[in-house]
Amino acid sequence: MKIIITPLDLKEYLKTNRKTIGFVPTMGALHEGHISLIKEARKNNELVVVSIFVNPTQFLEGEDLSTYPRKDDADKKICELSGVDILFFPHADDIYGKDEVSVLSPNVRGYILEGYSRPGHFNGVLTVVNKLLNIVNPTNAYFGKKDAQQLNLISLMVKQLFMNVNIIAMDTMRESDGLAMSSRNAYLSKEERIEALKISSSLQVAFGMVNRGLTDTKVIESKMRETLHTLEVFYVAIVNRDFEQIQTIEIGNTIVLVEVKVGTTRLLDNIWL
């Protein structure tokens, strides 16, 4: 596995590449969810590139940029064991300069749900993903469905900017108790982790109701909030794949989303129906 630090070095290294590239952008603190993306990239591409970069522009003032989990040595070992060919490990000064050009998220889709509670967050996400895709120029780029709104906006950016990359969406990986895997789970105390299980429980409530033929989204959202009532809820939402609010479940075109705070930790999860 080759470790490359600067964008120019990586671009130079890949300049004559004629192989298909699978790219997995991450913020590190890798877990089984990330490994599933890497394995899929390994299976379907000749060259696998993983980036580890804790992107400062997607953190709002007062958020956890300085304390975000960092496990550099463990991450390098995980990448090596997972068959990664190139690990891109840039510094912030390598990615950002002065008087930056930035990508702005859409006025509607970028400022609802997580974008409402974290205004400007998706500007930072789209800007850095745009940069990373331009640096690596991958054939396929892999993202998890857990960050469904992020995935939707990245796909929209790629489509609207006519970028030559396939965005591959991968299912959420879960712990044995149902908790969606996330680097931020490391923040949770033992008691908080038990409380966090109400997130996946609320989604199972929604799934069960739909399975029984109930399709009224307001009724489903209300029942989900009952399950989450001890937590600080940022939103419970049921939308179509274009992130438009819907009144009735549309099988094959619906996402049920939750974002809450458990202790001081912001967690999100969803199911696709």
RODO-2510 file (C-alpha; in nm, 4 decimals, decimal comma):
residues 273
     n   res          X          Y          Z
     1     m     0,0000     0,0000     0,0000
     2     k     0,1334     0,3415    -0,0988
     3     i     0,0633     0,6431     0,1263
     4     i     0,0458     0,9799    -0,0510
     5     i     0,0123     1,3120     0,1302
     6     t    -0,0342     1,5914    -0,1225
     7     p    -0,2930     1,6318    -0,4007
     8     l    -0,0242     1,7113    -0,6591
     9     d     0,1720     1,3977    -0,5736
    10     l    -0,1415     1,1843    -0,6038
    11     k    -0,2416     1,3426    -0,9340
    12     e     0,1114     1,2884    -1,0661
    13     y     0,1099     0,9257    -0,9512
    14     l    -0,2237     0,8590    -1,1219
    15     k    -0,1483     1,0650    -1,4340
    16     t    -0,0666     0,7672    -1,6530
    17     n    -0,3097     0,5279    -1,4845
    18     r    -0,5324     0,3350    -1,7238
    19     k    -0,6936     0,1148    -1,4620
    20     t    -1,0436     0,1506    -1,3184
    21     i    -1,0304     0,3302    -0,9830
    22     g    -1,2594     0,2670    -0,6876
    23     f    -1,2496     0,5542    -0,4389
    24     v    -1,3655     0,5555    -0,0773
    25     p    -1,3493     0,9007     0,0881
    26     t    -1,3517     0,8866     0,4696
    27     m    -1,2802     1,0975     0,7766
    28     g    -1,0942     0,8104     0,9413
    29     a    -1,1705     0,6180     1,2635
    30     l    -1,2522     0,3347     1,0257
    31     h    -1,5047     0,0654     1,1179
    32     e    -1,6837    -0,2239     0,9488
    33     g    -1,9029     0,0181     0,7570
    34     h    -1,5970     0,1703     0,5902
    35     i    -1,4477    -0,1747     0,5346
    36     s    -1,7624    -0,2830     0,3489
    37     l    -1,7133     0,0120     0,1109
    38     i    -1,3479    -0,0769     0,0590
    39     k    -1,4311    -0,4422    -0,0083
    40     e    -1,6903    -0,3431    -0,2681
    41     a    -1,4387    -0,1104    -0,4322
    42     r    -1,1779    -0,3901    -0,4280
    43     k    -1,4207    -0,6334    -0,5890
    44     n    -1,5183    -0,4074    -0,8782
    45     n    -1,2099    -0,1988    -0,9588
    46     e    -0,8475    -0,2576    -1,0536
    47     l    -0,7129     0,0129    -0,8227
    48     v    -0,8515     0,1149    -0,4821
    49     v    -0,7897     0,4590    -0,3326
    50     v    -0,9011     0,5550     0,0193
    51     s    -0,8744     0,9072     0,1561
    52     i    -0,8632     0,9974     0,5234
    53     f    -0,9288     1,3653     0,5845
    54     v    -1,1200     1,5271     0,8700
    55     n    -1,2672     1,8108     0,6680
    56     p    -1,2769     2,1343     0,8707
    57     t    -1,5240     2,3169     0,6460
    58     q    -1,8132     2,0831     0,7262
    59     f    -1,7925     2,1452     1,1006
    60     l    -1,9864     2,4384     1,2416
    61     e    -1,8546     2,6598     1,5192
    62     g    -1,8681     2,4723     1,8496
    63     e    -1,8882     2,1284     1,6881
    64     d    -1,6448     1,8425     1,7447
    65     l    -1,3693     1,9149     1,4904
    66     s    -1,0943     1,9207     1,7543
    67     t    -1,2172     1,6055     1,9275
    68     y    -1,3320     1,4046     1,6246
    69     p    -1,1998     1,0457     1,6647
    70     r    -0,8578     0,9990     1,5050
    71     k    -0,6968     0,6547     1,4842
    72     d    -0,4293     0,7059     1,2207
    73     d    -0,2144     0,4003     1,2895
    74     a    -0,5111     0,1659     1,3192
    75     d    -0,6662     0,3150     1,0044
    76     k    -0,3493     0,2560     0,8041
    77     k    -0,3408    -0,1072     0,9168
    78     i    -0,7094    -0,1558     0,8310
    79     c    -0,6526    -0,0138     0,4833
    80     e    -0,3492    -0,2343     0,4285
    81     l    -0,5339    -0,5485     0,5397
    82     s    -0,8374    -0,4558     0,3267
    83     g    -0,6349    -0,4442     0,0073
    84     v    -0,6155    -0,0681    -0,0440
    85     d    -0,3612     0,0299    -0,3094
    86     i    -0,3288     0,4000    -0,2275
    87     l    -0,4055     0,5774     0,0988
    88     f    -0,4440     0,9519     0,0483
    89     f    -0,3701     1,1275     0,3785
    90     p    -0,3639     1,5042     0,3139
    91     h    -0,3332     1,7926     0,5567
    92     a    -0,5874     2,0743     0,5584
    93     d    -0,3296     2,3147     0,4120
    94     d    -0,2905     2,0775     0,1163
    95     i    -0,6637     2,0804     0,0429
    96     y    -0,7557     2,4429     0,1172
    97     g    -0,5911     2,7710     0,0283
    98     k    -0,6725     3,1368     0,0849
    99     d    -0,9793     3,3003    -0,0714
   100     e    -1,1324     2,9628    -0,1542
   101     v    -1,3692     2,8818    -0,4357
   102     s    -1,6485     2,6761    -0,2780
   103     v    -1,9430     2,4647    -0,3834
   104     l    -2,2786     2,5750    -0,2405
   105     s    -2,5443     2,3200    -0,1573
   106     p    -2,8910     2,3680    -0,3123
   107     n    -3,1098     2,6337    -0,1512
   108     v    -3,3815     2,3821    -0,0599
   109     r    -3,2313     2,0345    -0,0309
   110     g    -2,9167     2,1624     0,1371
   111     y    -3,1021     2,3450     0,4171
   112     i    -3,3643     2,0958     0,5303
   113     l    -3,3260     1,8204     0,7913
   114     e    -2,9555     1,8005     0,8828
   115     g    -2,8933     2,1111     0,6722
   116     y    -3,1482     2,2995     0,8851
   117     s    -2,9886     2,2059     1,2160
   118     r    -2,6360     2,2513     1,0717
   119     p    -2,6652     2,5425     0,8239
   120     g    -2,3704     2,5481     0,5856
   121     h    -2,2601     2,1931     0,6729
   122     f    -2,3335     2,0589     0,3270
   123     n    -2,1440     2,3447     0,1603
   124     g    -1,8331     2,2043     0,3270
   125     v    -1,9216     1,8460     0,2380
   126     l    -1,9803     1,9202    -0,1302
   127     t    -1,6720     2,1399    -0,1575
   128     v    -1,4372     1,8761    -0,0206
   129     v    -1,5971     1,5884    -0,2128
   130     n    -1,5690     1,7930    -0,5316
   131     k    -1,2005     1,8488    -0,4599
   132     l    -1,1355     1,4834    -0,3767
   133     l    -1,3132     1,3566    -0,6880
   134     n    -1,1095     1,5971    -0,9013
   135     i    -0,7856     1,4832    -0,7376
   136     v    -0,8509     1,1095    -0,7686
   137     n    -1,0649     1,1102    -1,0850
   138     p    -1,2174     0,7725    -0,9929
   139     t    -1,4318     0,5434    -1,2031
   140     n    -1,6543     0,4654    -0,9037
   141     a    -1,6884     0,6400    -0,5659
   142     y    -1,8484     0,4633    -0,2698
   143     f    -2,0699     0,6221    -0,0028
   144     g    -2,2878     0,4764     0,2728
   145     k    -2,6648     0,5134     0,2810
   146     k    -2,6523     0,6067     0,6508
   147     d    -2,5706     0,9630     0,5488
   148     a    -2,8651     0,9641     0,3091
   149     q    -2,8970     1,3394     0,2660
   150     q    -2,5242     1,3727     0,2038
   151     l    -2,5418     1,0902    -0,0501
   152     n    -2,8341     1,2572    -0,2266
   153     l    -2,6557     1,5923    -0,2497
   154     i    -2,3296     1,4391    -0,3719
   155     s    -2,5206     1,2482    -0,6402
   156     l    -2,6967     1,5712    -0,7369
   157     m    -2,3663     1,7592    -0,7580
   158     v    -2,2132     1,4912    -0,9789
   159     k    -2,5162     1,5003    -1,2081
   160     q    -2,5508     1,8784    -1,2283
   161     l    -2,1774     1,9450    -1,2712
   162     f    -2,1510     1,6698    -1,5355
   163     m    -1,8790     1,4876    -1,3426
   164     n    -1,7478     1,1641    -1,4894
   165     v    -1,7843     0,9308    -1,1899
   166     n    -2,0342     0,6675    -1,0795
   167     i    -2,1650     0,7203    -0,7259
   168     i    -2,2234     0,3826    -0,5622
   169     a    -2,4579     0,3751    -0,2601
   170     m    -2,3917     0,1039    -0,0023
   171     d    -2,6242    -0,0253     0,2702
   172     t    -2,5750     0,0845     0,6304
   173     m    -2,3731    -0,1547     0,8451
   174     r    -2,5017    -0,2145     1,1975
   175     e    -2,3714    -0,3424     1,5275
   176     s    -2,5200    -0,6695     1,6522
   177     d    -2,7666    -0,4710     1,8669
   178     g    -2,8911    -0,2695     1,5670
   179     l    -2,7016     0,0565     1,6258
   180     a    -2,5816     0,2042     1,2959
   181     m    -2,2029     0,2015     1,2786
   182     s    -2,0541     0,5487     1,3126
   183     s    -1,7178     0,6898     1,4158
   184     r    -1,9065     0,9104     1,6623
   185     n    -2,0345     0,6041     1,8514
   186     a    -1,6995     0,6180     2,0309
   187     y    -1,8281     0,9237     2,2201
   188     l    -2,1122     0,7278     2,3841
   189     s    -2,0977     0,6114     2,7438
   190     k    -2,2382     0,2693     2,8272
   191     e    -2,5687     0,4250     2,9370
   192     e    -2,5849     0,6525     2,6327
   193     r    -2,5277     0,3614     2,3978
   194     i    -2,8335     0,1884     2,5443
   195     e    -3,0332     0,5079     2,4919
   196     a    -2,9047     0,5290     2,1333
   197     l    -3,0713     0,1969     2,0520
   198     k    -3,4019     0,3863     2,0512
   199     i    -3,2958     0,5282     1,7138
   200     s    -3,2969     0,1937     1,5332
   201     s    -3,6001     0,0876     1,7388
   202     s    -3,7950     0,3862     1,6050
   203     l    -3,7041     0,2882     1,2506
   204     q    -3,8190    -0,0658     1,3177
   205     v    -4,1500     0,0782     1,4425
   206     a    -4,1869     0,2518     1,1060
   207     f    -4,0913    -0,0620     0,9147
   208     g    -4,3416    -0,2699     1,1126
   209     m    -4,6236    -0,0251     1,0519
   210     v    -4,5558    -0,0185     0,6779
   211     n    -4,5343    -0,3980     0,6793
   212     r    -4,8841    -0,4052     0,8275
   213     g    -5,0118    -0,1844     0,5467
   214     l    -5,0085     0,1525     0,7251
   215     t    -4,8879     0,4251     0,4897
   216     d    -4,9877     0,7588     0,6510
   217     t    -4,6526     0,9290     0,7165
   218     k    -4,7853     1,1596     0,9912
   219     v    -4,9125     0,8596     1,1912
   220     i    -4,5826     0,6776     1,1439
   221     e    -4,3756     0,9811     1,2437
   222     s    -4,5871     1,0257     1,5571
   223     k    -4,5295     0,6640     1,6659
   224     m    -4,1577     0,6994     1,6013
   225     r    -4,1403     1,0111     1,8196
   226     e    -4,3040     0,8152     2,1028
   227     t    -4,0107     0,5715     2,0889
   228     l    -3,7618     0,8602     2,0870
   229     h    -3,9328     1,0735     2,3515
   230     t    -3,6440     1,0639     2,6038
   231     l    -3,3943     1,1908     2,3459
   232     e    -3,3369     1,5358     2,1977
   233     v    -3,4863     1,4952     1,8505
   234     f    -3,3670     1,7191     1,5680
   235     y    -3,6035     1,5618     1,3177
   236     v    -3,8073     1,2600     1,2236
   237     a    -3,8896     1,2785     0,8542
   238     i    -4,0316     1,0638     0,5782
   239     v    -3,9357     1,1756     0,2287
   240     n    -3,9100     1,0429    -0,1235
   241     r    -3,5738     0,9814    -0,2899
   242     d    -3,5664     1,3447    -0,4026
   243     f    -3,6007     1,4502    -0,0371
   244     e    -3,9488     1,5902    -0,0800
   245     q    -4,1948     1,5482     0,2078
   246     i    -4,4626     1,2906     0,1295
   247     q    -4,7954     1,2147     0,2949
   248     t    -4,8111     0,8477     0,1986
   249     i    -4,5386     0,5830     0,1933
   250     e    -4,4234     0,5050    -0,1606
   251     i    -4,2588     0,1626    -0,1604
   252     g    -3,9354     0,1774    -0,3570
   253     n    -3,9175     0,5557    -0,3293
   254     t    -3,9190     0,6369     0,0442
   255     i    -3,6555     0,7131     0,3062
   256     v    -3,7393     0,7348     0,6771
   257     l    -3,4844     0,9528     0,8585
   258     v    -3,3987     1,0290     1,2199
   259     e    -3,1458     1,2620     1,3786
   260     v    -3,1125     1,2930     1,7557
   261     k    -2,8674     1,3956     2,0218
   262     v    -2,7678     1,1320     2,2767
   263     g    -2,5831     1,3042     2,5583
   264     t    -2,3648     1,5461     2,3622
   265     t    -2,3415     1,3247     2,0539
   266     r    -2,5385     1,3878     1,7362
   267     l    -2,6436     1,0628     1,5662
   268     l    -2,8461     0,9961     1,2538
   269     d    -2,9937     0,6872     1,0921
   270     n    -3,2496     0,5887     0,8310
   271     i    -3,4179     0,3074     0,6448
   272     w    -3,4949     0,2944     0,2752
   273     l    -3,8352     0,1524     0,1872
***
